[in-house]
Amino acid sequence: MVRRNEIEIIKRRALRMLESTKYHLSKGDYDLASFMAEQATQLFIKYKILDKTSEMPRTHVVRRLLSILKEIQEEK
């Protein structure tokens, strides 16, 4: 089982990656901005899943992560 502070660390990392995305966009570094945006998206969805299930998904595919999150939402 994952502790609450570990879940919050994941959330903070996702938000920092989002800030990095904005920075790289402002500098015209579109390849880095795109990469960081995908990383931020993956991590934030993982945070939401972890928050609801206390389990960290073992995939990096955004579409699969969204499917997992949808399944969790539909169970409630």
C-alpha positions in Angstrom: 0.0 0.0 0.0 1.2 3.4 -0.9 1.3 6.2 1.7 -0.4 9.5 1.2 2.8 11.5 1.1 4.1 9.3 -1.8 0.9 10.0 -3.7 1.4 13.7 -3.2 5.0 13.4 -4.4 3.7 11.9 -7.7 1.2 14.8 -8.1 3.9 17.4 -7.4 6.2 15.8 -10.0 3.4 15.9 -12.6 2.8 19.6 -11.9 6.5 20.4 -12.1 6.6 18.6 -15.5 3.7 20.7 -16.6 5.6 23.9 -15.6 8.6 22.6 -17.6 6.3 22.1 -20.6 5.2 25.7 -20.4 8.8 26.9 -20.1 10.0 24.9 -23.1 7.0 26.1 -25.1 7.9 29.7 -24.3 11.5 29.1 -25.5 10.3 27.5 -28.7 11.7 24.1 -27.7 8.7 22.2 -29.1 10.2 18.8 -29.0 11.1 19.1 -25.3 7.7 20.7 -24.6 5.9 17.8 -26.3 8.0 15.2 -24.4 7.4 17.0 -21.1 3.7 17.3 -21.8 3.3 13.6 -22.4 5.3 12.8 -19.2 3.2 15.2 -17.2 0.0 13.7 -18.6 1.1 10.1 -17.8 2.2 11.0 -14.3 -0.9 13.0 -13.5 -3.2 10.2 -14.6 -1.1 7.7 -12.6 -1.5 10.0 -9.6 -5.3 9.9 -10.0 -5.3 6.1 -10.3 -3.0 5.8 -7.3 -5.1 8.1 -5.3 -8.2 6.0 -5.9 -6.7 2.5 -5.8 -3.3 2.7 -4.0 -1.8 0.8 -7.0 0.6 2.2 -9.5 -0.2 1.2 -13.0 2.8 -0.4 -14.9 2.1 1.2 -18.3 3.3 4.4 -19.9 0.6 4.4 -22.6 -1.7 7.4 -22.1 -4.7 5.7 -23.8 -4.3 2.7 -21.5 -4.0 4.9 -18.4 -7.2 6.7 -19.4 -8.9 3.4 -19.8 -7.9 2.3 -16.4 -9.0 5.6 -14.9 -12.4 5.3 -16.7 -12.9 1.7 -15.4 -12.2 2.9 -11.8 -14.7 5.8 -12.2 -17.4 3.4 -13.6 -17.0 1.1 -10.6 -18.0 3.8 -8.2 
